[in-house]
Amino acid sequence: MSQRFRTSRRALMAAAATAALTLTLAACGGSSGSGTDQHAGHGSTPSSPAPADGMASMPGMDPASTGNGLAAAKDGYRMTSTAAALPAGQATGYRFTVTGPDGRPVTDFAVDQTKRMHFYAVRSDLSGFQHVHPTMTGDGTWTAPLAALRPGSWRLYASFTPDSGSGKGKDLVLSRTVKVPGMAMTTPLPKVSGTTTADGYTVAVQGEPMAGMAHQLTATVSKDGKPVTDLQPYLDTYAHLTAFHQGDLAFAHLHPESKAGGGHGGPTLTFHAEFAQSGNWRLFLQFQTGGRLHTAALTLHVG
């Protein structure tokens, strides 16, 4: 075989290998997706389609293994619902069921912060947030009472702890996505800031959290420049704090480090914080005064 022929043959084989690799990479890239709208900044576009459970997977990937509240199933437990869409501009109820490893509806839940189920509705651009407590019927069907939702893509989270079975005592967060029909106007995420206001109250958050590490966050509440000391108990503490990651809407529940001991909490509140990934997180701090619940939101950067 001549040297010229061997060189030409090697060149053809290399070109074929390169083409095969290119096709393989393109196929992998085309199958990825987060299942939620990405934050689009300025402008308005209709929400992109999303599967009912908010998951898009590559061949061989187990969606149930995904953590941070972004899966409809985990450790044998599954959040199921027939609702893929909810109406816009009106109060509605979202019905769902949690099934266990045996495939049957779970009806035995432990009480966590005075409730057996915490439920969150978060819009894909983080401009909408609701925290409610569903009610359950005897057959294990839950109904979450939601206030009016704006058009767009929403992720709905169920946070609970089974009180029996293989998952007894394990904190779980499962979620699904729904579409709310109409023109979905996106809102830019507010800039990172250590302070925000809500209903005349000023909330300042201090701390420099790092992804994958436990840190302490401190929140201070004031009004008209004076420390607030009349915080009332809310869910067995003086404040409830949750966070959602910009883009994929990963969930983080930031646990208070002390329980409420009376009706005179504040002005300083401390939380045990663990964020699974770096980037911008939208924090929602809820506290109560005079029988009224306040929700303060701010953007925190996690290194």
Buried (B, 14 or more C-beta within 10 A) or exposed (E): EEEEEEEEEEEEEEEEEEEEEEEEEEEEEEEEBBBBBEBBEEEEEBBBEBBBBBBBBEEEEEBBEBEBBBBBBBBBBBBBBEBEEBEBEEEBEBBBBBBBBEEEBBBEBBEBBEBBBBBBBBBBBBBBBBBBBBEBEEEBBBBBBBEBBBBBBBBBBBBBBBBEBEBEEBEBBBBBBBBBEBEBBBBEBBEEEEEBEBEEBBBBBEBEBEEEEEBEBEBBBBBEEEEBEBBBBBBBBBBBBBBBBBBBBBBBBBEBEEEBEEEEBBBBBBBBBBBBBBBBBBBBBBBBBEEEEBBBBBBBBBE
